């Protein structure tokens, strides 16, 4: 099995309402998403795929939904105020943890036709969450 990995970077704000520590307050992250694609055979260019294909697909999704956005749980009481003030946000069915975001990116790339091995989201330089379906 051949595997390649592409890294992309973006920023977002969130809060985790069920968290008992500091993360229950609004805060932001500059993150790295590491996307690994696998194939049992190389294509006619002797590649799994072009890194630019991964970049173009995932950056379009991230720019539209995640980058410089406020990610909140759908029941967050801040949402009416954000709507009233025309502020950008994304309401999620799940709490906006690194685990959930890595799953969102994974599933998007999978639906776009990539054979995704896993997506790792580095929330800080020393902490990451990985999602795979293997």
Backbone bond lengths (Angstrom), bond angles and torsions (degrees), N, CA, C in turn:
res aa  C-N    CA-C-N  psi(-1)  N-CA   C-N-CA  omega(-1)  CA-C   N-CA-C  phi
1 X - - - 1.452 - - 1.532 108.57 -
2 X 1.312 117.21 130.81 1.459 123.22 176.05 1.524 108.76 -97.92
3 X 1.332 116.03 140.79 1.463 121.20 179.12 1.521 109.29 -135.48
4 X 1.334 115.48 134.63 1.457 121.07 171.65 1.524 108.49 -121.33
5 X 1.312 116.07 157.81 1.464 120.84 -178.21 1.524 109.69 -134.57
6 X 1.316 115.45 132.83 1.465 123.01 176.89 1.527 108.21 -120.11
7 X 1.324 116.37 135.25 1.458 121.15 177.69 1.518 109.78 -106.34
8 X 1.329 116.10 139.75 1.460 122.87 174.12 1.528 107.87 -132.87
9 X 1.318 115.96 155.60 1.458 121.81 -174.52 1.525 109.96 -126.30
10 X 1.326 116.00 142.26 1.457 120.63 176.99 1.521 109.71 -160.62
11 X 1.332 115.39 171.61 1.470 122.20 -178.37 1.522 109.48 -125.85
12 X 1.306 116.20 147.71 1.467 120.57 174.89 1.522 109.23 -154.63
13 X 1.323 114.40 160.93 1.450 121.45 173.05 1.524 108.63 -114.75
14 X 1.311 116.13 153.02 1.470 120.34 177.24 1.522 109.31 -164.75
15 X 1.307 113.27 178.08 1.455 120.78 166.45 1.518 106.93 -151.49
16 X 1.313 115.02 153.23 1.461 121.43 -177.90 1.518 107.56 -115.04
17 X 1.331 115.17 96.45 1.470 120.53 -171.29 1.522 113.04 -60.84
18 X 1.324 118.92 -27.66 1.463 121.41 -178.37 1.528 112.74 -88.09
19 X 1.331 117.30 -3.05 1.463 121.57 -177.65 1.524 109.80 -77.36
20 X 1.321 116.67 140.14 1.465 119.57 -178.22 1.525 112.77 -89.07
21 X 1.320 117.67 -10.41 1.464 121.14 -178.11 1.515 112.59 -104.80
22 X 1.346 115.44 -154.82 1.459 122.05 -175.70 1.522 113.98 -62.05
23 X 1.317 117.60 -25.04 1.470 120.69 -176.32 1.529 113.16 -68.87
24 X 1.326 117.74 -6.54 1.467 119.31 176.61 1.529 111.15 -75.85
25 X 1.345 116.21 -14.34 1.460 121.56 178.47 1.527 110.01 -92.93
26 X 1.332 116.15 155.39 1.463 120.47 176.30 1.530 109.73 -58.92
27 X 1.332 115.08 132.52 1.465 121.08 177.48 1.526 108.58 -160.24
28 X 1.309 116.93 171.98 1.453 120.12 -176.92 1.509 112.89 -129.89
29 X 1.339 114.45 165.69 1.461 122.24 179.26 1.517 109.86 -138.79
30 X 1.318 115.90 143.59 1.458 123.13 164.90 1.522 104.80 -104.36
31 X 1.318 116.62 114.11 1.464 120.08 -168.78 1.524 111.69 -117.88
32 X 1.336 112.94 162.01 1.453 122.41 171.23 1.522 106.92 -118.54
33 X 1.323 116.26 128.43 1.461 120.48 172.66 1.524 107.01 -106.48
34 X 1.307 115.70 126.76 1.453 122.89 179.87 1.528 107.46 -109.03
35 X 1.338 116.20 116.54 1.465 122.03 -172.72 1.523 108.99 -112.26
36 X 1.321 116.73 120.60 1.463 121.19 179.98 1.527 109.84 -110.00
37 X 1.333 114.44 127.52 1.463 123.09 -179.82 1.523 107.45 -115.50
38 X 1.325 116.32 140.14 1.466 119.40 -178.43 1.521 111.40 -129.65
39 X 1.326 114.05 153.68 1.460 122.15 175.69 1.528 108.18 -150.32
40 X 1.319 117.43 142.87 1.461 119.13 176.77 1.539 112.58 -73.25
41 X 1.328 116.92 -24.20 1.463 122.05 -179.41 1.525 109.12 -130.38
42 X 1.328 115.95 150.69 1.452 121.01 175.01 1.518 109.75 -82.54
43 X 1.333 117.04 153.70 1.461 121.04 179.10 1.531 110.23 -77.59
44 X 1.329 117.15 -173.11 1.462 120.79 -176.16 1.528 113.00 -69.02
45 X 1.340 117.62 -8.38 1.462 122.01 174.20 1.529 111.32 -101.42
46 X 1.345 116.40 11.35 1.462 123.09 -177.02 1.527 112.54 59.82
47 X 1.350 114.92 40.41 1.460 122.36 179.84 1.535 109.26 -131.44
48 X 1.321 116.80 155.71 1.465 120.56 167.46 1.522 107.53 -65.44
49 X 1.321 116.22 -52.52 1.457 125.29 170.22 1.521 106.35 -169.55
50 X 1.291 116.57 170.28 1.461 120.59 178.64 1.530 108.81 -74.90
51 X 1.321 116.95 133.66 1.470 120.69 178.17 1.528 111.38 -55.78
52 X 1.327 116.78 -33.51 1.463 120.68 -179.48 1.525 111.73 -64.12
53 X 1.330 117.78 -31.35 1.473 120.33 177.46 1.523 110.44 -63.21
54 X 1.314 115.91 -43.13 1.470 120.46 178.51 1.527 109.11 -64.83
55 X 1.337 115.45 -49.67 1.471 120.77 -178.60 1.523 111.49 -56.18
56 X 1.323 116.79 -50.14 1.463 120.29 -176.78 1.518 111.69 -61.66
57 X 1.314 116.55 -42.19 1.471 120.62 -178.86 1.525 111.12 -67.24
58 X 1.321 117.16 -51.67 1.465 120.01 -174.18 1.524 111.84 -72.75
59 X 1.331 118.11 -35.45 1.464 118.70 179.74 1.525 111.68 -68.14
60 X 1.323 117.63 -33.45 1.470 119.71 175.92 1.528 109.92 -62.12
61 X 1.329 116.94 -44.34 1.468 121.74 178.90 1.531 110.81 -64.78
62 X 1.320 116.37 -47.87 1.465 120.55 -178.09 1.525 110.79 -63.12
63 X 1.329 117.52 -44.44 1.466 120.37 179.31 1.522 111.70 -60.63
64 X 1.322 116.64 -38.47 1.467 121.44 -177.17 1.526 112.42 -74.11
65 X 1.340 117.59 -35.63 1.460 119.84 -170.00 1.537 116.22 -117.52
66 X 1.332 118.21 -33.53 1.461 119.20 -167.92 1.520 115.22 -114.27
67 X 1.328 118.09 -42.90 1.457 120.61 -171.27 1.537 111.65 -65.69
68 X 1.322 114.96 131.51 1.462 122.60 -178.74 1.528 111.52 49.59
69 X 1.306 114.36 44.71 1.456 121.20 178.32 1.524 108.26 -125.57
70 X 1.319 115.85 157.45 1.452 122.08 175.42 1.528 107.11 -98.54
71 X 1.319 116.57 117.32 1.461 122.75 -176.41 1.516 108.70 -102.60
72 X 1.339 115.49 121.52 1.460 121.11 -174.90 1.523 110.76 -133.40
73 X 1.307 116.18 156.92 1.459 121.06 170.67 1.526 107.73 -70.35
74 X 1.319 116.64 146.60 1.474 121.22 -176.01 1.526 113.50 -59.25
75 X 1.326 118.44 -21.02 1.461 121.78 -179.96 1.525 112.89 -96.57
76 X 1.316 117.70 9.40 1.466 120.15 -177.94 1.528 109.73 -65.36
77 X 1.329 118.23 128.75 1.466 120.91 -178.45 1.531 113.87 -68.93
78 X 1.319 118.66 -8.26 1.470 120.89 176.26 1.531 112.72 -75.47
79 X 1.303 117.76 -19.91 1.465 121.20 -171.54 1.528 113.02 -57.93
80 X 1.344 121.35 -45.90 1.474 118.91 178.97 1.529 113.24 -58.40
81 X 1.321 117.26 -38.64 1.467 120.62 178.63 1.534 110.71 -67.08
82 X 1.309 117.52 -38.38 1.465 121.01 178.42 1.527 110.66 -65.66
83 X 1.319 116.61 -41.36 1.471 121.05 177.55 1.525 109.96 -62.62
84 X 1.319 115.93 -46.62 1.467 121.51 -178.68 1.528 111.48 -59.01
85 X 1.328 117.03 -32.41 1.462 121.31 -177.10 1.537 113.08 -102.31
86 X 1.322 116.33 14.95 1.472 121.52 178.23 1.527 113.13 52.54
87 X 1.318 116.04 39.26 1.460 121.36 177.69 1.526 110.11 -89.56
88 X 1.309 115.45 146.05 1.462 121.62 179.33 1.521 109.73 -77.83
89 X 1.337 115.85 135.06 1.460 121.47 174.89 1.519 108.02 -160.86
90 X 1.321 115.34 164.18 1.458 122.16 174.58 1.516 107.66 -127.93
91 X 1.329 116.47 120.70 1.461 121.56 178.44 1.528 108.39 -92.55
92 X 1.318 115.99 126.46 1.461 122.22 -177.38 1.522 111.24 -110.86
93 X 1.317 116.28 150.37 1.463 121.43 175.15 1.528 111.13 -69.71
94 X 1.327 116.40 -27.41 1.461 122.02 178.84 1.525 108.21 -110.68
95 X 1.310 116.64 164.01 1.459 119.83 177.90 1.531 108.41 -70.68
96 X 1.341 117.81 140.65 1.467 122.25 -171.43 1.535 113.65 -77.84
97 X 1.315 115.45 63.73 1.464 121.45 177.61 1.524 110.01 -84.65
98 X 1.311 116.68 166.14 1.468 121.14 175.42 1.528 110.27 -59.83
99 X 1.325 116.67 -34.74 1.464 120.64 178.74 1.529 110.89 -63.19
100 X 1.313 116.58 -45.59 1.466 121.59 -179.43 1.526 110.67 -66.35
101 X 1.329 117.54 -41.98 1.464 120.33 -180.00 1.527 111.51 -65.41
102 X 1.329 117.69 -38.83 1.463 119.50 177.63 1.523 110.44 -64.63
103 X 1.321 117.29 -35.79 1.477 120.68 176.89 1.530 110.73 -68.22
104 X 1.323 117.74 -39.47 1.470 120.82 179.25 1.528 110.73 -61.53
105 X 1.323 116.99 -45.61 1.466 120.99 -179.70 1.522 110.13 -65.61
106 X 1.323 117.03 -43.70 1.467 122.33 178.21 1.528 110.51 -55.99
107 X 1.315 116.00 -52.18 1.475 119.98 -176.21 1.530 111.58 -64.96
108 X 1.323 117.58 -36.71 1.461 119.92 177.98 1.533 110.24 -62.43
109 X 1.318 116.52 -48.36 1.469 119.90 -179.97 1.524 111.60 -64.53
110 X 1.308 116.76 -37.33 1.465 121.08 177.22 1.535 110.19 -62.13
111 X 1.326 117.06 -45.46 1.464 120.99 177.93 1.526 111.85 -64.88
112 X 1.342 116.82 -27.54 1.465 121.20 178.52 1.532 111.80 -79.48
113 X 1.327 117.11 -2.88 1.463 120.89 174.42 1.512 116.13 103.68
114 X 1.322 117.91 4.06 1.463 120.05 178.33 1.526 110.09 -84.00
115 X 1.319 116.49 143.92 1.461 122.21 175.08 1.528 107.75 -88.74
116 X 1.322 115.40 83.29 1.464 122.32 -171.87 1.526 109.93 -77.68
117 X 1.328 115.72 126.59 1.463 120.80 174.39 1.523 109.67 -81.09
118 X 1.334 115.49 -49.78 1.464 120.78 177.65 1.517 109.98 -168.32
119 X 1.329 115.14 160.36 1.464 122.97 172.95 1.520 106.87 -124.81
120 X 1.323 115.47 127.76 1.459 121.85 177.82 1.520 107.89 -114.47
121 X 1.315 116.34 128.20 1.462 121.87 178.69 1.523 108.12 -110.37
122 X 1.334 115.49 116.32 1.457 122.21 178.24 1.518 108.17 -89.80
123 X 1.334 116.50 104.52 1.461 121.11 -179.13 1.531 110.99 -78.26
124 X 1.299 116.42 -31.84 1.466 123.50 171.85 1.523 106.53 -138.82
125 X 1.327 116.99 176.11 1.464 120.51 179.98 1.526 112.39 -64.50
126 X 1.326 117.26 -20.50 1.469 119.77 -175.49 1.527 113.43 -118.43
127 X 1.347 118.54 6.49 1.462 119.64 -176.58 1.523 110.14 -139.86
128 X 1.333 115.38 129.67 1.449 119.54 178.74 1.520 111.24 -142.08
129 X 1.329 114.69 161.67 1.463 122.53 175.01 1.519 107.10 -127.03
130 X 1.325 117.26 139.46 1.467 121.90 -178.11 1.514 109.21 -124.00
131 X 1.360 114.46 138.60 1.465 120.07 174.51 1.520 108.78 -122.74
132 X 1.321 115.30 134.99 1.462 122.54 171.66 1.527 107.04 -149.39
133 X 1.299 114.74 164.21 1.465 119.32 177.12 1.523 110.77 -112.16
134 X 1.321 116.10 19.16 1.481 120.81 178.13 1.505 110.92 -96.37
